[in-house]
Amino acid sequence: MSFRFKQFSVEDTACTMKVGTDSVLLGAWAAVNGSSTILDIGTGCGILALMAAQRSEADIIGIDIDTTSVEVAHRNFSRSPWSGRLTVFNLSLQDFCTRNPSQFDHILTNPPFFVNSLKAPLASRNRARHNDEMPFPELARCCHQLLKTEGKLSLVLPVPEATLFRKAATENGLHLYRTFEIRPYTHRPANRWLMEFGKNPDTETATGGLGIRGEDNTYTPEYRNLTKNFYLNF
């Protein structure tokens, strides 16, 4: 399926992970302004990298372990207004971390998060959704290595997994800077956390949040405001 946003389009038919609300929220929320270099881990169809390109002047690298997703991301990048600043590699995070000496101003990821849960028959789908090949301690360790001293890591996770990742991050020298609770409806509990981490242990944590829909099932003003630079109908 092809998704049209205000400044770019995304084709995700062949990707293991499709365009979703989690990635759009993270891409709109992450503080990428002022970044010169950005890494998108598990880029999939490239939605986070494209959103970051729209919101910054950075050179952006996407990496993904799935060959088909990398091919799709490359096509999406080449058709965008920022093709000269977007690159994608078919590499695992671990291999990229080993081979790449550079450090980044910002790292973005909507990581696989299922732990010890029932798996689908399709192996590529499992890699995209289950964290067997990128467990949280490994993700945190590599991000710490790849971040500049003042760099930031932004990611989105379900609430229980967010708590697990925060522990892994702390153990690997990353400290929580910001949290943003996402509620599917204003009258329901949060089911996702957007989180920002960095290397400075003395940073005070800022909190916020929004509900995507109100009790009348319409999109809330807060959700519309956050995503208005991307969705065509906002």
Secondary structure as GFF3:
##gff-version 3
##sequence-region A 1 234
A	DSSP	beta_strand	2	4	.	.	.	ID=ss1
A	DSSP	beta_strand	9	11	.	.	.	ID=ss2
A	DSSP	alpha_helix	21	29	.	.	.	ID=ss3
A	DSSP	beta_strand	37	41	.	.	.	ID=ss4
A	DSSP	alpha_helix	47	55	.	.	.	ID=ss5
A	DSSP	beta_strand	59	63	.	.	.	ID=ss6
A	DSSP	alpha_helix	67	78	.	.	.	ID=ss7
A	DSSP	three_ten_helix	83	85	.	.	.	ID=ss8
A	DSSP	beta_strand	86	89	.	.	.	ID=ss9
A	DSSP	alpha_helix	93	99	.	.	.	ID=ss10
A	DSSP	beta_strand	104	109	.	.	.	ID=ss11
A	DSSP	alpha_helix	123	129	.	.	.	ID=ss12
A	DSSP	alpha_helix	136	146	.	.	.	ID=ss13
A	DSSP	beta_strand	147	158	.	.	.	ID=ss14
A	DSSP	alpha_helix	159	171	.	.	.	ID=ss15
A	DSSP	beta_strand	175	185	.	.	.	ID=ss16
A	DSSP	beta_strand	192	198	.	.	.	ID=ss17
A	DSSP	beta_strand	206	213	.	.	.	ID=ss18
A	DSSP	alpha_helix	221	227	.	.	.	ID=ss19
###
